[in-house]
Amino acid sequence: MRKVLIVDEVHPSMAEGLTNLGFEVETRTDLTLSEFVSILPAFDGLVVRSKFKITAEILTDTTLTFIARAGAGLDLLDVEACLSRGIAVFSANEGNSDAVAEHVIGQLLSLAHKLHTSDTEVRHGLWEREGNRGFELKGKTIGLFGYGNMGKAVASRLSSFGMTILAYDKYAPSADYPATMEQLFKQADILSLHIPLTSETVGLVSIEFLDSFKKPIILINSSRGPIAPLEPLLHGLRSGQIKGLALDVLPNEKLSTWSPVEKELFAEIAAYPATIFSPHVAGWTTESYYKINEVLLEKIKLHFSL
């Protein structure tokens, strides 16, 4: 019987679903890295979220046939090493795209209508109407950088807002809202990032990148933090090129390890009223917690023709 190791906290339906597919399942969320590496050769499958980075070295002595990542991004997996060893890799982008889309739109609406700042003011006894005058999304142009599951989910919802939608994807061009990067630079009022973290995209949002936009933009990043380093974001806020910033991700999400420079950069960014943050929870809803498992189990079932 094939054995599967679950090393991260996932919805209980994962273990149940794998068992129903005929796998022997062991859940070990308490493992240290060395313990994980030592027992991994005994398993045929692995379910992981973000507890460990799966490198080529870790895979050296394994006989894994698949790795299922309970989430969207694969930046914590050496996919090339997996494929070279015949290890199938599954992700669950479809499982949390609805959650990400709603979160992105929630952040955008909060910035547009100053909901985050006006709420704080009213709680502190301030009733400032003119200072909290917002703007409407209707008639604005949003550029979607990346048009996979997340980008498509955002577009489908914003299409009812009366916005112009432009979608740029180098590897999967949009048939619905096709655009070049030059069009995004020229026309976008809002830019929402929906791209994976790769060697090509790390540090993509640079000072030069931001200065390429012809209008001040609202920038939303719900993809991966290292795509948009803090230094250029602060430059964009200082120069007025970024008029609103919504971040669900940060370059370093282990806040307790921040250097004095990181602390200072973030403090300066957070001092701007037109900024809003959340702790990497865009795809983290009650529903997506379960749907991610559904997606992965279906992919595993199809792969093994079970």
Secondary structure, 3 states (H helix, E strand, C coil): CCEEEECCCCCCHHHHHHHHCCCEEEECCCCCHHHHHHHHHHCCEEEECCCCCECHHHHCCCCCCEEEECCCCCCCECHHHHHHCCCEEECCHHHHHHHHHHHHHHHHHHHHCCHHHHHHHHHCCCCCCHHHCCCCCCCCEEEEECCCHHHHHHHHHHHHHCCEEEEECCCCCCCCCECCHHHHHHHCCEEEECCCCCCCCCCCCCHHHHHCCCCCEEEEECCCHHHCCHHHHHHHHHHCCEEEEEECCCCCCCHHHCCHHHHHHHHHHHCCCCEEECCCCCCCCHHHHHHHHHHHHHHHHHHCCC
